[in-house]
Amino acid sequence: MHRIIIAGAIIGFSFVISPLYGQTSSAGCTLGQVQPQQDPQPPAGSPLETILEGLQKKASELKSYECKVDYVVNQTLLESKTRRTGTLYYARLDGRSRLRVDFLTLQQDQEPQQDYREQITFDGVWLQQVSYQTQSVERRQMAEPNKPIDAFALASRQVPVFGFSKVEDLHKQFEITLVADEQKEPSPYHHLHMKVKPDSIYKDDYSTIDFWIDKTLGLPARIVAVGAEADVGETYEIKLIEPKVNTGIDKSVFQVSIPAGFSVETIPLEKKQPK
């Protein structure tokens, strides 16, 4: 659950996007190349606020999105690194959003890459995760059938998703800075650095989140989230590769059949008790 929420959030960042937890070419920037400008809450009309507002606008315009996903979890203390690759699909169809992520490969540390299929779908009501390794399915209800929620709005419960989180709310949760570009050649990316505030609702999950926005597309190409103190040394990195924006996705892409013989666990929506 945690993994796909990050992935969805990261994609949410794009559309502001997703995914987390587009890119016309491999994002070649690395952390530590430049220093943040110390202006956590700049005035209206500043470069940072202009970028944030532009990302907000992207969210309202997004109809479909498809890209390849490269997702890496690095646990420094355990000297462990896990990489998954796959494809992500997002579309707004029939008055609700739909999300599908197919992870197809897995690589542990320096071991050879292997086939490892895991499928996650969300239709606004049900979040479904299919593991082909354990031949099991978990179906978790996330909303009432007559009150579907957007995939990125769901993701924003765990990670802030631009476009579904108001800019002023983001400033309440994070110190946001636009990282200065000090390279000889101008970078094709805007680099935003978000430091979790001590009283933030995300303080138990992350300490910082960095993301790089493709200046041409206006969408994120790469996101790096660093775990909170309890997860010191753990980082999550997602690259969004070869994006296709608003080109349309057939509804059949989101119609997933559960293979025969797979066990299915259904978890209904937890009802709120009246006060």
C-alpha positions in Angstrom: 0.0 0.0 0.0 2.7 2.4 1.0 4.6 1.9 -2.2 1.7 2.5 -4.6 0.5 5.5 -2.6 4.0 7.0 -3.1 3.9 6.2 -6.8 0.5 7.7 -7.2 1.5 10.8 -5.4 4.6 11.2 -7.4 2.6 11.0 -10.6 0.3 13.4 -8.9 3.2 15.9 -8.6 3.3 15.9 -12.3 -0.1 17.1 -12.8 -0.4 19.3 -10.9 0.1 13.6 -10.7 1.2 11.2 -9.7 2.1 8.1 -8.5 4.5 9.6 -4.7 5.5 8.7 -5.3 7.0 13.6 -17.2 10.4 13.0 -18.6 11.4 13.4 -22.2 14.9 12.1 -21.4 16.5 10.5 -18.3 16.7 13.0 -15.5 20.4 13.5 -15.0 20.4 15.9 -12.1 21.5 14.8 -8.7 21.0 16.0 -5.1 23.7 18.2 -3.7 24.6 20.0 -6.9 23.1 23.3 -5.9 22.0 25.1 -2.7 18.4 26.1 -1.9 17.5 29.7 -1.8 16.4 30.6 1.7 12.9 31.9 1.0 10.4 29.4 2.3 7.4 31.6 1.8 8.0 33.9 -1.1 5.6 36.7 -2.1 3.0 36.3 -4.8 4.5 36.6 -8.2 7.9 35.2 -7.2 9.5 32.4 -9.4 8.6 29.8 -6.8 5.0 30.8 -6.5 4.7 31.0 -10.3 5.9 27.4 -10.6 3.5 26.2 -7.9 0.6 27.9 -9.5 1.5 26.5 -12.9 1.5 23.0 -11.4 -1.9 23.6 -9.9 -3.2 24.6 -13.4 -1.9 21.3 -14.9 -4.1 19.3 -12.5 -7.2 20.9 -13.9 -6.1 20.2 -17.5 -5.1 16.5 -17.1 -7.3 14.0 -18.8 -4.9 11.1 -19.3 -1.3 10.2 -18.6 0.9 7.3 -19.4 4.6 6.7 -18.6 7.3 4.2 -17.7 8.2 4.1 -14.0 11.6 3.5 -12.5 11.1 3.1 -8.7 14.1 2.7 -6.3 14.1 2.2 -2.5 17.5 2.6 -0.9 18.0 1.5 2.7 21.5 2.8 3.5 21.7 1.4 7.0 20.9 -2.1 5.7 23.0 -1.5 2.6 20.1 -2.7 0.6 18.7 -1.3 -2.7 15.6 -2.4 -4.5 14.6 -1.3 -8.0 11.2 -1.9 -9.7 10.2 -0.9 -13.2 6.9 -0.8 -14.9 4.2 1.3 -16.5 1.7 3.7 -15.1 -1.7 4.7 -16.6 -4.1 7.4 -15.4 -7.3 8.7 -17.0 -10.5 10.5 -16.1 -13.3 8.4 -17.5 -17.1 8.4 -16.9 -16.9 11.1 -14.2 -14.1 9.5 -12.1 -10.4 8.9 -12.3 -8.7 5.6 -12.9 -5.2 4.5 -12.1 -3.2 1.4 -13.1 0.4 0.6 -12.3 2.0 -2.6 -13.6 5.4 -3.4 -12.0 7.1 -5.9 -14.2 10.7 -6.3 -13.0 12.6 -6.4 -9.7 16.3 -6.0 -8.9 17.8 -6.5 -5.5 21.2 -4.9 -4.9 23.6 -6.1 -7.6 21.7 -9.2 -8.4 20.4 -9.7 -12.0 17.1 -8.1 -12.8 14.2 -10.6 -12.7 10.6 -10.7 -13.8 8.4 -9.8 -10.9 4.8 -8.9 -11.7 2.7 -6.8 -9.4 -0.4 -4.9 -10.5 -2.2 -2.0 -8.7 -5.5 -0.5 -9.9 -7.8 2.2 -8.5 -11.2 3.1 -9.9 -12.2 5.9 -7.5 -13.7 3.4 -5.0 -11.6 0.2 -4.9 -7.8 0.0 -4.6 -6.8 -3.4 -5.8 -3.3 -5.0 -5.6 -2.6 -8.2 -7.4 0.6 -10.2 -6.6 1.5 -12.8 -9.2 4.3 -14.1 -6.9 1.9 -15.1 -4.1 -1.1 -15.5 -6.4 -3.1 -13.2 -4.1 -5.4 -10.2 -4.4 -6.2 -7.5 -1.9 -9.2 -5.3 -2.6 -9.6 -2.4 -0.3 -12.6 0.0 -0.4 -11.4 3.6 -0.2 -14.7 5.5 -0.8 -18.4 5.1 -1.0 -19.6 4.0 -4.5 -21.6 7.3 -4.9 -18.7 9.4 -3.7 -15.6 8.3 -5.7 -12.3 10.1 -5.1 -9.5 11.0 -7.4 -6.5 8.7 -7.5 -4.2 11.7 -6.7 -6.5 12.9 -3.9 -6.2 9.5 -2.4 -2.4 9.7 -2.7 -2.3 13.1 -1.0 -3.5 11.5 2.2 0.1 10.2 2.5 2.1 12.6 0.4 1.2 16.1 -0.7 0.0 16.2 -4.3 0.1 19.5 -6.1 -3.2 20.2 -7.7 -5.1 18.5 -4.9 -3.3 20.3 -2.1 -3.7 24.1 -2.0 -0.5 26.1 -2.2 -1.1 27.8 1.1 -1.6 24.4 2.7 1.7 23.2 1.3 3.4 26.2 2.9 1.9 25.2 6.2 3.3 21.7 6.0 6.7 22.4 4.3 9.4 24.9 3.9 9.5 25.1 0.1 12.5 26.5 -1.7 13.4 26.9 -5.4 16.9 25.5 -5.7 19.2 27.9 -7.6 20.7 26.6 -10.9 24.4 27.0 -10.7 25.4 24.8 -13.6 27.4 26.2 -16.6 24.6 25.1 -18.9 21.1 26.0 -17.9 19.3 23.0 -16.4 16.2 21.7 -18.3 14.5 21.3 -14.8 13.1 23.4 -12.0 14.3 21.8 -8.7 12.0 22.3 -5.7 13.1 21.3 -2.2 10.5 20.7 0.5 11.5 20.4 4.1 8.9 18.9 6.4 8.0 21.3 9.3 8.2 20.0 12.9 4.4 20.2 13.3 3.6 18.9 9.8 1.2 16.0 9.3 3.9 14.3 7.2 6.6 14.5 9.9 6.4 10.8 10.8 6.8 9.7 7.2 9.3 12.1 5.5 12.0 14.6 6.3 12.4 16.1 2.9 11.0 15.7 -0.6 12.8 17.0 -3.7 11.4 17.0 -7.2 12.6 18.1 -10.6 10.1 19.6 -13.1 10.7 19.5 -16.8 10.6 23.1 -17.9 9.3 22.2 -21.4 6.5 19.9 -20.3 5.7 21.5 -17.0 5.6 18.1 -15.3 7.9 16.4 -12.8 10.6 14.0 -14.2 12.1 12.8 -10.9 11.2 12.8 -7.2 13.4 11.8 -4.2 11.7 11.5 -0.8 13.8 10.9 2.3 12.3 9.0 5.2 11.6 10.6 8.6 13.9 10.1 11.6 12.4 6.7 12.3 13.4 5.6 8.8 16.8 7.4 8.7 18.8 6.4 5.7 15.8 5.3 3.7 15.1 7.1 0.4 12.5 6.7 -2.3 13.2 7.7 -5.8 10.8 7.7 -8.8 11.6 8.6 -12.4 8.7 9.2 -14.8 10.0 8.3 -18.3 8.6 8.8 -21.8 5.3 10.5 -20.7 2.2 10.7 -22.9 0.0 13.5 -21.7 -3.7 13.8 -22.7 -3.3 11.5 -25.7 -6.2 9.3 -24.5 -6.3 5.8 -22.9 -8.8 3.2 -23.8 -11.2 2.2 -20.9 -10.2 -1.4 -21.4 -6.8 -0.7 -20.0 -8.3 -0.4 -16.6 -10.4 -3.6 -16.9 -8.3 -6.1 -15.0 -9.2 -9.8 -14.8 -8.1 -11.8 -11.7 -6.5 -15.1 -12.7 -8.2 -18.3 -11.7 -7.0 -19.8 -8.5 -5.8 -16.5 -6.9 -7.0 -15.9 -3.3 -8.9 -12.7 -2.8 -9.1 -10.6 0.4 -11.8 -7.9 0.4 -11.6 -5.1 3.0 -14.7 -2.9 3.1 -14.7 0.8 3.9 -14.4 1.5 7.6 -17.5 3.2 8.7 -17.2 6.3 10.9 -19.0 6.0 14.1 -21.4 8.8 15.0 -20.3 11.1 17.8 
